Amino acid sequence: MALPSGGDALLGDDHIKRMARECAFKRFSPTPDNIPRKPPSAPIRILGSGLSALTLACSLRKKNIPFKIYTRDRRPRGAWDRHDCSLLLPARIIRALRKLLCMNKDDFRRTLLVPFTTPFPSKIRNKVKMRIHRGKLEYLLRQGFEKEIEWECEIKVETKDVQTIRPVVVFRGNVLLSKSSWDRKFRDWFPENTAQIREKFDKTILELLINDVHPHTGDVKLSYVYSRPRLDGPIDSPDELWVPTRSNDEAWSPVLIGKFLDEVKIFRQEHNLPGPYDEVFNPERMKEDKIVHWLLRCTSANQPKLINLWIGDERIFKLGDAVFHMAILETTGAELAIQDGLGVASEIERRGGMMLHRWLISGWNERLWHGHASFRRTTERYR
């Protein structure tokens, strides 16, 4: 069923690079509009290389506002090897990204939407959400300012973040399917342009998500997610898959993954899995996959500390997930991260960033609301 991983070349690397060059030329060609009304007195310093930071940087570059990105991340070896996955975004954010990237609708659809046959959302479909390839999006965003990124360079700042971890066990894996396997065993379960399906068994949820479809071969990159609440009943033994204190490196621990596969084996004995779930959630087959243990972390920065960081002597912009990180399930984190990048860029363009503290304060309650809404959705998910 599965194919060996083929990296970026498998999924149209040359096409994406050509598209990136064309879009960067359109975005950064000098025009009368690319002049900030009140340019800042010094280059903007941005922390991180995620969606929010790259959206901000791309927006600033488009307006010829100088900036520098500092990130502890390593320079990606491939075009999108950091985040070869899809994420869910609302139509209004997708339209804003198309405008930012200066792409026509067909190019945007073929390059970024998952699957690429998904129609580009019209203005009357604001409530529609669709999946977009995160790695390709980040790659396109950072084209034209690679020299402004300092990789493996961390600036330590203190914003007194508060962190909680939701009591949910989550594992995610990836598998590459040949077109013939997809057509025979999976296609009927993903009608039209469906990119994500799920099934619930008692309180355990199995999900299948399309990450990418090769435009020529039809091979499909699929993610699968296994999640359930932590076992904490009066007769339950300690939950060996609930490991909130683990290090980041232990997310791929062979011991932890082995215990997970043992649970999947028992789970299959207790439940009759429908077609594609039976095919994917097979512990013998899963041994070949790259599986990771997820913790549903939620963090929020101290607002006064963050404001001081933005408008104080340091003048460093830490935003998006680095400020308000939402758990990876039932989240609107990517939407908020992109929204933050666009919003901060607009404030810097209009007022040189002098009123950013007001912008941050005015939107703080909205961030809290999104966090609470995510918590409610996670709670309802396992009822």
Beta strands, then each sheet from edge to edge (+ up, - down):
strand 1: 44-47
strand 2: 67-70
strand 3: 86-90
strand 4: 113-114
strand 5: 129-133
strand 6: 149-150
strand 7: 162-165
strand 8: 168-177
strand 9: 196-201
strand 10: 204-213
strand 11: 220-229
strand 12: 291-294
strand 13: 297-300
strand 14: 316-317
strand 15: 324-325
sheet 1: 6+ 2+ 1+ 14+
sheet 2: 3+ 5- 4+
sheet 3: 7+ 13- 15+
sheet 4: 9+ 10- 11+ 8- 12+
end
